[in-house]
Structures are given as structure tokens and as C-alpha cells.
Amino acid sequence: EEKCIECGQCAMDCPAHAISKIESGKYRIDESLCIKCGICYTVCPVKVVYKVSGARAG
């Protein structure tokens, strides 16, 4: 979250709609909705999204 450049690509590409913008302007993953597909990690230009155990590499 600290290095997020607020591009929103992760939220736009998330098939589960598990990523939303928070008050600070950054994006946060709702792990209860996350399907661990790895798309957010793949599309993040600064690779600030980390892969969760069991996630595929997009």
C-alpha cells in the first residue's frame, strides 16, 4: 500500500471486484472476496500487490 501509485489498474482488472479505493486514495483487497487469481499482481506496474498463498501468477 505504501508504494501504490493509485493507478487503479488492479481494481479495474479484478474479476471478483475485491479491490476498492480507500479513504487515503490507495487501493485495498478485501480478502473475503479475493479468488486468488493473481491478476492484480500481474497488472500492478510497481508490483506493490503481493501474491497470497495459493495465488496463481495470472
mmJSON file of the N, C-alpha and C atoms, coordinates in Angstrom:
{"data_MODEL":{"atom_site":{
"group_PDB":["ATOM","ATOM","ATOM","ATOM","ATOM","ATOM","ATOM","ATOM","ATOM","ATOM","ATOM","ATOM","ATOM","ATOM","ATOM","ATOM","ATOM","ATOM","ATOM","ATOM","ATOM","ATOM","ATOM","ATOM","ATOM","ATOM","ATOM","ATOM","ATOM","ATOM","ATOM","ATOM","ATOM","ATOM","ATOM","ATOM","ATOM","ATOM","ATOM","ATOM","ATOM","ATOM","ATOM","ATOM","ATOM","ATOM","ATOM","ATOM","ATOM","ATOM","ATOM","ATOM","ATOM","ATOM","ATOM","ATOM","ATOM","ATOM","ATOM","ATOM","ATOM","ATOM","ATOM","ATOM","ATOM","ATOM","ATOM","ATOM","ATOM","ATOM","ATOM","ATOM","ATOM","ATOM","ATOM","ATOM","ATOM","ATOM","ATOM","ATOM","ATOM","ATOM","ATOM","ATOM","ATOM","ATOM","ATOM","ATOM","ATOM","ATOM","ATOM","ATOM","ATOM","ATOM","ATOM","ATOM","ATOM","ATOM","ATOM","ATOM","ATOM","ATOM","ATOM","ATOM","ATOM","ATOM","ATOM","ATOM","ATOM","ATOM","ATOM","ATOM","ATOM","ATOM","ATOM","ATOM","ATOM","ATOM","ATOM","ATOM","ATOM","ATOM","ATOM","ATOM","ATOM","ATOM","ATOM","ATOM","ATOM","ATOM","ATOM","ATOM","ATOM","ATOM","ATOM","ATOM","ATOM","ATOM","ATOM","ATOM","ATOM","ATOM","ATOM","ATOM","ATOM","ATOM","ATOM","ATOM","ATOM","ATOM","ATOM","ATOM","ATOM","ATOM","ATOM","ATOM","ATOM","ATOM","ATOM","ATOM","ATOM","ATOM","ATOM","ATOM","ATOM","ATOM","ATOM","ATOM","ATOM","ATOM","ATOM","ATOM","ATOM","ATOM"],
"id":[1,2,3,4,5,6,7,8,9,10,11,12,13,14,15,16,17,18,19,20,21,22,23,24,25,26,27,28,29,30,31,32,33,34,35,36,37,38,39,40,41,42,43,44,45,46,47,48,49,50,51,52,53,54,55,56,57,58,59,60,61,62,63,64,65,66,67,68,69,70,71,72,73,74,75,76,77,78,79,80,81,82,83,84,85,86,87,88,89,90,91,92,93,94,95,96,97,98,99,100,101,102,103,104,105,106,107,108,109,110,111,112,113,114,115,116,117,118,119,120,121,122,123,124,125,126,127,128,129,130,131,132,133,134,135,136,137,138,139,140,141,142,143,144,145,146,147,148,149,150,151,152,153,154,155,156,157,158,159,160,161,162,163,164,165,166,167,168,169,170,171,172,173,174],
"type_symbol":["N","C","C","N","C","C","N","C","C","N","C","C","N","C","C","N","C","C","N","C","C","N","C","C","N","C","C","N","C","C","N","C","C","N","C","C","N","C","C","N","C","C","N","C","C","N","C","C","N","C","C","N","C","C","N","C","C","N","C","C","N","C","C","N","C","C","N","C","C","N","C","C","N","C","C","N","C","C","N","C","C","N","C","C","N","C","C","N","C","C","N","C","C","N","C","C","N","C","C","N","C","C","N","C","C","N","C","C","N","C","C","N","C","C","N","C","C","N","C","C","N","C","C","N","C","C","N","C","C","N","C","C","N","C","C","N","C","C","N","C","C","N","C","C","N","C","C","N","C","C","N","C","C","N","C","C","N","C","C","N","C","C","N","C","C","N","C","C","N","C","C","N","C","C"],
"label_atom_id":["N","CA","C","N","CA","C","N","CA","C","N","CA","C","N","CA","C","N","CA","C","N","CA","C","N","CA","C","N","CA","C","N","CA","C","N","CA","C","N","CA","C","N","CA","C","N","CA","C","N","CA","C","N","CA","C","N","CA","C","N","CA","C","N","CA","C","N","CA","C","N","CA","C","N","CA","C","N","CA","C","N","CA","C","N","CA","C","N","CA","C","N","CA","C","N","CA","C","N","CA","C","N","CA","C","N","CA","C","N","CA","C","N","CA","C","N","CA","C","N","CA","C","N","CA","C","N","CA","C","N","CA","C","N","CA","C","N","CA","C","N","CA","C","N","CA","C","N","CA","C","N","CA","C","N","CA","C","N","CA","C","N","CA","C","N","CA","C","N","CA","C","N","CA","C","N","CA","C","N","CA","C","N","CA","C","N","CA","C","N","CA","C","N","CA","C","N","CA","C","N","CA","C"],
"label_alt_id":[null,null,null,null,null,null,null,null,null,null,null,null,null,null,null,null,null,null,null,null,null,null,null,null,null,null,null,null,null,null,null,null,null,null,null,null,null,null,null,null,null,null,null,null,null,null,null,null,null,null,null,null,null,null,null,null,null,null,null,null,null,null,null,null,null,null,null,null,null,null,null,null,null,null,null,null,null,null,null,null,null,null,null,null,null,null,null,null,null,null,null,null,null,null,null,null,null,null,null,null,null,null,null,null,null,null,null,null,null,null,null,null,null,null,null,null,null,null,null,null,null,null,null,null,null,null,null,null,null,null,null,null,null,null,null,null,null,null,null,null,null,null,null,null,null,null,null,null,null,null,null,null,null,null,null,null,null,null,null,null,null,null,null,null,null,null,null,null,null,null,null,null,null,null],
"label_comp_id":["GLU","GLU","GLU","GLU","GLU","GLU","LYS","LYS","LYS","CYS","CYS","CYS","ILE","ILE","ILE","GLU","GLU","GLU","CYS","CYS","CYS","GLY","GLY","GLY","GLN","GLN","GLN","CYS","CYS","CYS","ALA","ALA","ALA","MET","MET","MET","ASP","ASP","ASP","CYS","CYS","CYS","PRO","PRO","PRO","ALA","ALA","ALA","HIS","HIS","HIS","ALA","ALA","ALA","ILE","ILE","ILE","SER","SER","SER","LYS","LYS","LYS","ILE","ILE","ILE","GLU","GLU","GLU","SER","SER","SER","GLY","GLY","GLY","LYS","LYS","LYS","TYR","TYR","TYR","ARG","ARG","ARG","ILE","ILE","ILE","ASP","ASP","ASP","GLU","GLU","GLU","SER","SER","SER","LEU","LEU","LEU","CYS","CYS","CYS","ILE","ILE","ILE","LYS","LYS","LYS","CYS","CYS","CYS","GLY","GLY","GLY","ILE","ILE","ILE","CYS","CYS","CYS","TYR","TYR","TYR","THR","THR","THR","VAL","VAL","VAL","CYS","CYS","CYS","PRO","PRO","PRO","VAL","VAL","VAL","LYS","LYS","LYS","VAL","VAL","VAL","VAL","VAL","VAL","TYR","TYR","TYR","LYS","LYS","LYS","VAL","VAL","VAL","SER","SER","SER","GLY","GLY","GLY","ALA","ALA","ALA","ARG","ARG","ARG","ALA","ALA","ALA","GLY","GLY","GLY"],
"label_asym_id":["A","A","A","A","A","A","A","A","A","A","A","A","A","A","A","A","A","A","A","A","A","A","A","A","A","A","A","A","A","A","A","A","A","A","A","A","A","A","A","A","A","A","A","A","A","A","A","A","A","A","A","A","A","A","A","A","A","A","A","A","A","A","A","A","A","A","A","A","A","A","A","A","A","A","A","A","A","A","A","A","A","A","A","A","A","A","A","A","A","A","A","A","A","A","A","A","A","A","A","A","A","A","A","A","A","A","A","A","A","A","A","A","A","A","A","A","A","A","A","A","A","A","A","A","A","A","A","A","A","A","A","A","A","A","A","A","A","A","A","A","A","A","A","A","A","A","A","A","A","A","A","A","A","A","A","A","A","A","A","A","A","A","A","A","A","A","A","A","A","A","A","A","A","A"],
"label_entity_id":["1","1","1","1","1","1","1","1","1","1","1","1","1","1","1","1","1","1","1","1","1","1","1","1","1","1","1","1","1","1","1","1","1","1","1","1","1","1","1","1","1","1","1","1","1","1","1","1","1","1","1","1","1","1","1","1","1","1","1","1","1","1","1","1","1","1","1","1","1","1","1","1","1","1","1","1","1","1","1","1","1","1","1","1","1","1","1","1","1","1","1","1","1","1","1","1","1","1","1","1","1","1","1","1","1","1","1","1","1","1","1","1","1","1","1","1","1","1","1","1","1","1","1","1","1","1","1","1","1","1","1","1","1","1","1","1","1","1","1","1","1","1","1","1","1","1","1","1","1","1","1","1","1","1","1","1","1","1","1","1","1","1","1","1","1","1","1","1","1","1","1","1","1","1"],
"label_seq_id":[1,1,1,2,2,2,3,3,3,4,4,4,5,5,5,6,6,6,7,7,7,8,8,8,9,9,9,10,10,10,11,11,11,12,12,12,13,13,13,14,14,14,15,15,15,16,16,16,17,17,17,18,18,18,19,19,19,20,20,20,21,21,21,22,22,22,23,23,23,24,24,24,25,25,25,26,26,26,27,27,27,28,28,28,29,29,29,30,30,30,31,31,31,32,32,32,33,33,33,34,34,34,35,35,35,36,36,36,37,37,37,38,38,38,39,39,39,40,40,40,41,41,41,42,42,42,43,43,43,44,44,44,45,45,45,46,46,46,47,47,47,48,48,48,49,49,49,50,50,50,51,51,51,52,52,52,53,53,53,54,54,54,55,55,55,56,56,56,57,57,57,58,58,58],
"pdbx_PDB_ins_code":[null,null,null,null,null,null,null,null,null,null,null,null,null,null,null,null,null,null,null,null,null,null,null,null,null,null,null,null,null,null,null,null,null,null,null,null,null,null,null,null,null,null,null,null,null,null,null,null,null,null,null,null,null,null,null,null,null,null,null,null,null,null,null,null,null,null,null,null,null,null,null,null,null,null,null,null,null,null,null,null,null,null,null,null,null,null,null,null,null,null,null,null,null,null,null,null,null,null,null,null,null,null,null,null,null,null,null,null,null,null,null,null,null,null,null,null,null,null,null,null,null,null,null,null,null,null,null,null,null,null,null,null,null,null,null,null,null,null,null,null,null,null,null,null,null,null,null,null,null,null,null,null,null,null,null,null,null,null,null,null,null,null,null,null,null,null,null,null,null,null,null,null,null,null],
"Cartn_x":[0.821,0.0,0.861,2.045,2.873,3.403,3.703,4.271,3.222,1.973,0.888,0.891,0.824,0.79,-0.64,-1.608,-3.026,-3.518,-2.958,-3.382,-4.735,-5.092,-6.381,-6.468,-5.359,-5.387,-5.804,-5.351,-5.701,-7.21,-7.839,-9.284,-10.06,-9.576,-10.263,-10.221,-9.125,-8.947,-9.386,-9.724,-10.096,-11.442,-11.457,-12.714,-13.692,-13.193,-14.046,-14.508,-14.061,-14.392,-14.011,-12.843,-12.382,-11.487,-11.219,-10.305,-11.065,-10.926,-11.617,-10.691,-11.016,-10.24,-10.634,-9.642,-9.916,-9.725,-10.024,-10.02,-8.709,-7.585,-6.278,-6.01,-6.869,-6.662,-5.987,-5.501,-4.862,-5.946,-5.518,-6.456,-6.209,-7.282,-7.179,-7.941,-7.374,-8.002,-8.854,-10.105,-10.989,-10.738,-9.982,-9.574,-10.746,-11.892,-13.054,-13.679,-13.389,-13.894,-12.844,-11.584,-10.466,-10.511,-10.363,-10.357,-8.936,-7.948,-6.53,-6.114,-6.612,-6.288,-4.928,-4.421,-3.114,-3.117,-4.281,-4.34,-3.847,-4.2,-3.774,-2.253,-1.611,-0.15,0.436,-0.168,0.333,0.215,-0.885,-1.111,-0.528,-0.121,0.41,1.753,1.842,3.081,4.243,3.958,5.031,5.15,4.379,4.416,4.277,3.409,3.159,2.181,1.41,0.492,1.324,1.124,1.879,0.995,1.621,0.862,0.51,-0.74,-1.234,-0.988,-0.734,-0.519,-1.654,-1.289,-2.277,-2.657,-2.134,-2.468,-1.703,-2.379,-1.724,-1.048,-0.084,0.661,0.013,-1.295,-2.01,-1.835],
"Cartn_y":[-1.197,0.0,1.256,1.223,2.414,2.9,1.996,2.376,2.489,2.31,2.366,3.724,3.705,4.952,5.355,4.634,4.96,4.929,4.025,3.947,3.262,2.384,1.714,0.507,0.143,-0.985,-2.276,-2.479,-3.696,-3.8,-2.698,-2.695,-2.881,-2.267,-2.389,-3.817,-4.513,-5.852,-6.991,-6.704,-7.761,-8.38,-9.674,-10.303,-10.511,-10.492,-10.71,-9.396,-8.267,-6.943,-6.868,-7.43,-7.496,-6.321,-5.421,-4.314,-3.004,-2.19,-0.904,0.188,1.41,2.571,2.917,3.176,3.556,5.063,5.548,6.984,7.68,7.001,7.597,7.74,7.146,7.184,5.938,5.107,3.847,2.793,1.595,0.501,-0.619,-1.269,-2.354,-3.566,-4.754,-6.011,-6.53,-6.822,-7.471,-8.968,-9.519,-10.919,-11.891,-11.445,-12.336,-12.49,-11.556,-11.625,-12.122,-12.011,-12.366,-13.847,-14.121,-15.503,-15.998,-15.188,-15.542,-15.905,-15.138,-15.412,-14.854,-13.849,-13.275,-12.171,-11.814,-10.776,-9.434,-9.095,-7.812,-7.721,-8.811,-8.856,-8.671,-9.323,-9.269,-7.874,-7.168,-5.866,-4.688,-4.88,-3.772,-3.303,-2.051,-1.578,-1.429,-1.293,-1.154,-2.385,-3.419,-4.704,-4.534,-3.603,-3.398,-4.442,-5.047,-6.113,-7.369,-8.019,-9.24,-10.444,-11.525,-12.741,-13.424,-13.807,-14.511,-15.993,-16.701,-18.139,-18.791,-19.582,-20.266,-19.503,-18.29,-17.49,-17.976,-17.921,-18.232,-16.961,-17.088,-15.927,-15.285,-15.248,-14.562,-15.237],
"Cartn_z":[0.0,0.0,0.0,0.634,0.742,-0.599,-1.534,-2.817,-3.916,-3.579,-4.558,-5.256,-6.59,-7.356,-7.727,-7.176,-7.326,-8.769,-9.571,-10.973,-11.119,-10.176,-10.21,-11.128,-11.769,-12.699,-12.002,-10.783,-10.044,-9.85,-9.457,-9.227,-10.528,-11.604,-12.893,-13.428,-13.177,-13.749,-12.837,-11.596,-10.65,-11.032,-11.395,-11.799,-10.643,-9.41,-8.239,-7.604,-8.16,-7.611,-6.13,-5.812,-4.428,-4.045,-4.982,-4.717,-4.818,-3.787,-3.791,-3.277,-3.652,-3.224,-1.796,-0.955,0.426,0.594,1.768,2.036,1.684,1.863,1.581,0.088,-0.742,-2.183,-2.716,-1.826,-2.207,-2.416,-2.787,-3.026,-2.037,-1.634,-0.662,-1.177,-0.92,-1.318,-0.17,-0.455,0.512,0.375,1.298,1.198,1.267,1.779,1.813,0.421,-0.479,-1.853,-2.844,-2.462,-3.345,-3.731,-5.038,-5.519,-5.806,-5.43,-5.549,-6.979,-7.933,-9.336,-9.739,-9.003,-9.291,-10.336,-10.842,-11.869,-11.329,-10.119,-9.541,-9.478,-9.109,-9.053,-10.452,-11.421,-12.793,-13.395,-13.146,-13.777,-13.001,-11.768,-10.96,-11.531,-11.997,-12.613,-11.635,-10.351,-9.362,-8.47,-8.784,-8.066,-6.558,-6.151,-4.732,-4.195,-5.093,-4.692,-4.483,-3.361,-3.097,-3.343,-3.769,-4.036,-2.728,-2.604,-1.43,-1.642,-0.586,-0.678,-1.458,-2.44,-3.26,-4.514,-4.672,-5.847,-7.068,-8.199,-9.463,-9.956,-10.798,-11.29,-12.51,-12.563,-13.626,-14.93],
"occupancy":[1.0,1.0,1.0,1.0,1.0,1.0,1.0,1.0,1.0,1.0,1.0,1.0,1.0,1.0,1.0,1.0,1.0,1.0,1.0,1.0,1.0,1.0,1.0,1.0,1.0,1.0,1.0,1.0,1.0,1.0,1.0,1.0,1.0,1.0,1.0,1.0,1.0,1.0,1.0,1.0,1.0,1.0,1.0,1.0,1.0,1.0,1.0,1.0,1.0,1.0,1.0,1.0,1.0,1.0,1.0,1.0,1.0,1.0,1.0,1.0,1.0,1.0,1.0,1.0,1.0,1.0,1.0,1.0,1.0,1.0,1.0,1.0,1.0,1.0,1.0,1.0,1.0,1.0,1.0,1.0,1.0,1.0,1.0,1.0,1.0,1.0,1.0,1.0,1.0,1.0,1.0,1.0,1.0,1.0,1.0,1.0,1.0,1.0,1.0,1.0,1.0,1.0,1.0,1.0,1.0,1.0,1.0,1.0,1.0,1.0,1.0,1.0,1.0,1.0,1.0,1.0,1.0,1.0,1.0,1.0,1.0,1.0,1.0,1.0,1.0,1.0,1.0,1.0,1.0,1.0,1.0,1.0,1.0,1.0,1.0,1.0,1.0,1.0,1.0,1.0,1.0,1.0,1.0,1.0,1.0,1.0,1.0,1.0,1.0,1.0,1.0,1.0,1.0,1.0,1.0,1.0,1.0,1.0,1.0,1.0,1.0,1.0,1.0,1.0,1.0,1.0,1.0,1.0,1.0,1.0,1.0,1.0,1.0,1.0],
"B_iso_or_equiv":[0.0,0.0,0.0,0.0,0.0,0.0,0.0,0.0,0.0,0.0,0.0,0.0,0.0,0.0,0.0,0.0,0.0,0.0,0.0,0.0,0.0,0.0,0.0,0.0,0.0,0.0,0.0,0.0,0.0,0.0,0.0,0.0,0.0,0.0,0.0,0.0,0.0,0.0,0.0,0.0,0.0,0.0,0.0,0.0,0.0,0.0,0.0,0.0,0.0,0.0,0.0,0.0,0.0,0.0,0.0,0.0,0.0,0.0,0.0,0.0,0.0,0.0,0.0,0.0,0.0,0.0,0.0,0.0,0.0,0.0,0.0,0.0,0.0,0.0,0.0,0.0,0.0,0.0,0.0,0.0,0.0,0.0,0.0,0.0,0.0,0.0,0.0,0.0,0.0,0.0,0.0,0.0,0.0,0.0,0.0,0.0,0.0,0.0,0.0,0.0,0.0,0.0,0.0,0.0,0.0,0.0,0.0,0.0,0.0,0.0,0.0,0.0,0.0,0.0,0.0,0.0,0.0,0.0,0.0,0.0,0.0,0.0,0.0,0.0,0.0,0.0,0.0,0.0,0.0,0.0,0.0,0.0,0.0,0.0,0.0,0.0,0.0,0.0,0.0,0.0,0.0,0.0,0.0,0.0,0.0,0.0,0.0,0.0,0.0,0.0,0.0,0.0,0.0,0.0,0.0,0.0,0.0,0.0,0.0,0.0,0.0,0.0,0.0,0.0,0.0,0.0,0.0,0.0,0.0,0.0,0.0,0.0,0.0,0.0],
"pdbx_formal_charge":[null,null,null,null,null,null,null,null,null,null,null,null,null,null,null,null,null,null,null,null,null,null,null,null,null,null,null,null,null,null,null,null,null,null,null,null,null,null,null,null,null,null,null,null,null,null,null,null,null,null,null,null,null,null,null,null,null,null,null,null,null,null,null,null,null,null,null,null,null,null,null,null,null,null,null,null,null,null,null,null,null,null,null,null,null,null,null,null,null,null,null,null,null,null,null,null,null,null,null,null,null,null,null,null,null,null,null,null,null,null,null,null,null,null,null,null,null,null,null,null,null,null,null,null,null,null,null,null,null,null,null,null,null,null,null,null,null,null,null,null,null,null,null,null,null,null,null,null,null,null,null,null,null,null,null,null,null,null,null,null,null,null,null,null,null,null,null,null,null,null,null,null,null,null],
"auth_seq_id":[1,1,1,2,2,2,3,3,3,4,4,4,5,5,5,6,6,6,7,7,7,8,8,8,9,9,9,10,10,10,11,11,11,12,12,12,13,13,13,14,14,14,15,15,15,16,16,16,17,17,17,18,18,18,19,19,19,20,20,20,21,21,21,22,22,22,23,23,23,24,24,24,25,25,25,26,26,26,27,27,27,28,28,28,29,29,29,30,30,30,31,31,31,32,32,32,33,33,33,34,34,34,35,35,35,36,36,36,37,37,37,38,38,38,39,39,39,40,40,40,41,41,41,42,42,42,43,43,43,44,44,44,45,45,45,46,46,46,47,47,47,48,48,48,49,49,49,50,50,50,51,51,51,52,52,52,53,53,53,54,54,54,55,55,55,56,56,56,57,57,57,58,58,58],
"auth_comp_id":["GLU","GLU","GLU","GLU","GLU","GLU","LYS","LYS","LYS","CYS","CYS","CYS","ILE","ILE","ILE","GLU","GLU","GLU","CYS","CYS","CYS","GLY","GLY","GLY","GLN","GLN","GLN","CYS","CYS","CYS","ALA","ALA","ALA","MET","MET","MET","ASP","ASP","ASP","CYS","CYS","CYS","PRO","PRO","PRO","ALA","ALA","ALA","HIS","HIS","HIS","ALA","ALA","ALA","ILE","ILE","ILE","SER","SER","SER","LYS","LYS","LYS","ILE","ILE","ILE","GLU","GLU","GLU","SER","SER","SER","GLY","GLY","GLY","LYS","LYS","LYS","TYR","TYR","TYR","ARG","ARG","ARG","ILE","ILE","ILE","ASP","ASP","ASP","GLU","GLU","GLU","SER","SER","SER","LEU","LEU","LEU","CYS","CYS","CYS","ILE","ILE","ILE","LYS","LYS","LYS","CYS","CYS","CYS","GLY","GLY","GLY","ILE","ILE","ILE","CYS","CYS","CYS","TYR","TYR","TYR","THR","THR","THR","VAL","VAL","VAL","CYS","CYS","CYS","PRO","PRO","PRO","VAL","VAL","VAL","LYS","LYS","LYS","VAL","VAL","VAL","VAL","VAL","VAL","TYR","TYR","TYR","LYS","LYS","LYS","VAL","VAL","VAL","SER","SER","SER","GLY","GLY","GLY","ALA","ALA","ALA","ARG","ARG","ARG","ALA","ALA","ALA","GLY","GLY","GLY"],
"auth_asym_id":["A","A","A","A","A","A","A","A","A","A","A","A","A","A","A","A","A","A","A","A","A","A","A","A","A","A","A","A","A","A","A","A","A","A","A","A","A","A","A","A","A","A","A","A","A","A","A","A","A","A","A","A","A","A","A","A","A","A","A","A","A","A","A","A","A","A","A","A","A","A","A","A","A","A","A","A","A","A","A","A","A","A","A","A","A","A","A","A","A","A","A","A","A","A","A","A","A","A","A","A","A","A","A","A","A","A","A","A","A","A","A","A","A","A","A","A","A","A","A","A","A","A","A","A","A","A","A","A","A","A","A","A","A","A","A","A","A","A","A","A","A","A","A","A","A","A","A","A","A","A","A","A","A","A","A","A","A","A","A","A","A","A","A","A","A","A","A","A","A","A","A","A","A","A"],
"auth_atom_id":["N","CA","C","N","CA","C","N","CA","C","N","CA","C","N","CA","C","N","CA","C","N","CA","C","N","CA","C","N","CA","C","N","CA","C","N","CA","C","N","CA","C","N","CA","C","N","CA","C","N","CA","C","N","CA","C","N","CA","C","N","CA","C","N","CA","C","N","CA","C","N","CA","C","N","CA","C","N","CA","C","N","CA","C","N","CA","C","N","CA","C","N","CA","C","N","CA","C","N","CA","C","N","CA","C","N","CA","C","N","CA","C","N","CA","C","N","CA","C","N","CA","C","N","CA","C","N","CA","C","N","CA","C","N","CA","C","N","CA","C","N","CA","C","N","CA","C","N","CA","C","N","CA","C","N","CA","C","N","CA","C","N","CA","C","N","CA","C","N","CA","C","N","CA","C","N","CA","C","N","CA","C","N","CA","C","N","CA","C","N","CA","C","N","CA","C","N","CA","C","N","CA","C"],
"pdbx_PDB_model_num":[1,1,1,1,1,1,1,1,1,1,1,1,1,1,1,1,1,1,1,1,1,1,1,1,1,1,1,1,1,1,1,1,1,1,1,1,1,1,1,1,1,1,1,1,1,1,1,1,1,1,1,1,1,1,1,1,1,1,1,1,1,1,1,1,1,1,1,1,1,1,1,1,1,1,1,1,1,1,1,1,1,1,1,1,1,1,1,1,1,1,1,1,1,1,1,1,1,1,1,1,1,1,1,1,1,1,1,1,1,1,1,1,1,1,1,1,1,1,1,1,1,1,1,1,1,1,1,1,1,1,1,1,1,1,1,1,1,1,1,1,1,1,1,1,1,1,1,1,1,1,1,1,1,1,1,1,1,1,1,1,1,1,1,1,1,1,1,1,1,1,1,1,1,1]
}}}
